Amino acid sequence: MTDSNALDPEDRKIVTLARSARARNGVPEGAAVRDETGRTYVAGTVDLPSLRLTALQTAVAMAVASGAESLEAAAVVTSSEAAAEADLAAVRDLGGPGTPVLVAAPDGTVRLTVSAG
């Protein structure tokens, strides 16, 4: 596990934003992504009868809808031990295979960082 205080300040920011989205919305996951210009997009899980997206898929979709052309980093706060393949695929589609994905516990502690590839 990684002490969140040891993270780069911009990475710590997206973990904090993801954690806040999860708590504020009472959803299973919160996520945040940072695009190539430094803008951040924050989202929670979407679970409607006709639409189901993970928090990270939703954050990536928000970035795309806002005109982002690439991603610098992504974070997901989840009770799962790892990022889902669908999450990694969404990040990879916009950011490329080397984009780091921080996977954090609900308390904000980063469990691991993996590449989207």
C-alpha positions in Angstrom: 0.0 0.0 0.0 1.1 3.5 -0.7 0.9 6.4 1.7 -1.3 8.9 -0.1 0.9 11.7 1.3 3.8 10.2 -0.6 2.0 10.6 -3.9 2.6 13.4 -6.4 0.2 16.3 -5.4 -1.7 16.0 -8.6 -2.2 12.2 -8.1 -3.2 12.8 -4.5 -5.8 15.3 -5.8 -7.5 12.8 -8.1 -7.6 10.1 -5.4 -9.2 12.7 -3.0 -11.7 13.7 -5.7 -12.6 10.1 -6.4 -13.0 9.3 -2.8 -15.3 12.3 -2.3 -17.5 11.3 -5.3 -17.9 7.9 -3.9 -18.9 9.2 -0.4 -21.0 12.1 -1.6 -23.1 10.0 -4.0 -23.2 6.8 -1.9 -22.0 4.7 -4.8 -19.8 1.6 -4.8 -17.0 3.4 -6.7 -15.7 6.9 -7.3 -13.2 7.8 -10.0 -11.3 10.8 -11.3 -9.1 11.3 -14.4 -6.7 14.1 -15.4 -6.4 15.0 -19.0 -3.5 16.3 -21.0 -4.1 19.9 -20.0 -4.5 19.1 -16.3 -8.3 19.3 -16.1 -10.0 16.7 -13.9 -13.2 14.9 -14.4 -14.9 13.2 -11.4 -17.6 10.5 -11.4 -19.3 7.8 -9.5 -20.8 4.5 -10.6 -23.9 4.8 -12.9 -26.4 2.0 -12.3 -29.7 2.7 -14.1 -32.0 0.0 -15.6 -30.9 1.0 -19.1 -27.3 2.1 -18.4 -24.5 0.7 -16.3 -21.1 2.2 -16.2 -18.3 1.9 -13.7 -17.1 5.1 -12.1 -13.9 5.1 -14.1 -15.8 4.5 -17.4 -18.0 7.4 -16.5 -15.1 9.7 -15.7 -13.4 8.8 -19.0 -16.7 9.5 -20.9 -17.0 12.9 -19.2 -13.5 13.7 -20.3 -14.2 12.7 -23.9 -17.5 14.6 -23.9 -15.6 17.7 -22.7 -13.0 17.5 -25.5 -10.1 15.8 -23.8 -7.7 14.2 -26.3 -5.6 12.2 -23.8 -5.2 11.3 -20.2 -2.3 11.8 -17.8 -3.6 9.6 -15.0 -6.7 8.0 -13.5 -7.8 7.0 -10.0 -10.5 4.7 -8.7 -11.6 4.3 -5.1 -13.2 0.9 -4.6 -13.6 -1.9 -2.2 -12.2 -4.2 -4.9 -8.5 -5.2 -4.8 -7.8 -4.3 -8.4 -9.1 -2.3 -11.3 -11.5 -4.0 -13.6 -10.4 -4.8 -17.1 -13.3 -2.7 -18.5 -11.9 0.3 -16.5 -8.4 -0.3 -17.8 -9.7 -0.6 -21.3 -11.6 2.8 -21.1 -8.5 4.5 -19.7 -6.3 2.9 -22.4 -8.7 4.0 -25.2 -8.2 7.6 -24.3 -4.8 7.7 -22.6 -2.9 4.9 -24.1 -1.4 1.8 -22.6 1.1 3.6 -20.3 -1.5 5.7 -18.5 -1.2 5.1 -14.7 -4.3 4.0 -12.9 -4.2 4.4 -9.1 -6.4 1.9 -7.3 -7.3 3.1 -3.8 -9.3 1.7 -0.8 -12.3 3.6 0.5 -10.1 5.3 3.0 -8.0 6.8 0.2 -5.0 4.5 0.7 -3.6 3.6 -2.7 -3.4 -0.2 -2.9 -1.6 -0.3 -6.2 -0.8 1.6 -9.4 -1.0 -0.2 -12.7 -0.7 0.9 -16.3 -3.8 0.9 -18.4 -2.0 -1.4 -21.0 
